[in-house]
Amino acid sequence: AFLIVLVAYALALLAGMATASALHAQPLWQRAAAADVVATVVIFVFSLLCDCSSIYDPYWSAAPLPIVLWLALAPGSTEVPLGRRVLVVALVGAWGVRLTVNWVRGWSGFSQEDWRYVNLRQSTGRAYWLVSLLGLHLMPTVTVFLGMLPLFPALGHAAPLSPAVAPAPFGALDVLAALVTAAAVLIEAVADEQLRAFRREHPQSGPICERGLWGRCRHPNYLGEISLWWGVFLFGLAARPPASNDASGLLPTAVLALGALWITLLFKLITIPMIDRRSLARRPRYREHMRRLPALLPLGPRPPRA
């Protein structure tokens, strides 16, 4: 199964590169977007052939890796301050590699599919693969691409609605962006390891992990993921020259923040409520757990109700 997945992602990368090359006359962001969609379709075909939509799951963290390297090496990136360029590539790379490896460690083969996909199969019937293409493959691809929009100005390239301009020098906002992004990678990594250790000790589904970060909020892994995209946003903001505060600048702030905002709402309004509902049905103590701990912000355990 892993060999097939490796072949699928290699072919997706080659298809994406061929697409970007064929569109050489188009702006870089359009070439990247088209390559991203074509690569997603390749992964979807393998998901369909192997009857397992979870083949797509690592795409969320794997796809940004070649894109950020491409942006960092493309003409125009040499104008970017070296410190910003190194930090962006290193931090996004560390996040992508770690999260992809985390998926590899937890996936056991085609017989293992995300429980949400299983529920969709049951509720959509024959329409499942259309739902899988649009909702489980293309929608996350678009989501992550929106989150990556700040990488274009951060690495010296034009993005939607804006021309390329000389990036701002390295400054305090770059330092803040690096701190937020590095903290996000660390939070997500620690949370995943704490949960993995807990599950090894408690293979049954009833117990609730309340150790470490999981004793401060219910979903620290998602807190790390959301924070990562706000860190990327800050890098894009740091690259804006002072004169680009209006619509004619590098990127309007609202557009820069679009991906991070959408990812925050996606986790807050869809993913977290869905997981909480499932846990309420499977874990007798989970309702009290929800009363004591916030969903995301680690404000500390709440005292039990009298």
SULZIDA-V130724 format. One line per field, one symbol per residue. phi: phi as a letter, one per 20 degrees, with the letter a starting at -180 (. if undefined). A space follows every 50 residues. Layout:
phi->???
//
This chain:
phi->.ffffffgffffffffffffffdgeeggffffffffffffffffgffffe lbffgfgffgdeffffffffffdfgoffffggffffffffffffffffff fffgfdedpffdcgffffffgfedmfegffffffeddfffffgffffegf ffffdncfcgmbeecfffffbfffffgfffffffffgfffffffffffff ecffeffdfcelffedbfcfffgffffgffffgfffffeffgededfefg bggffgegfffffffgffecffgffffffffdcgefffgffedffcffen feffff
//
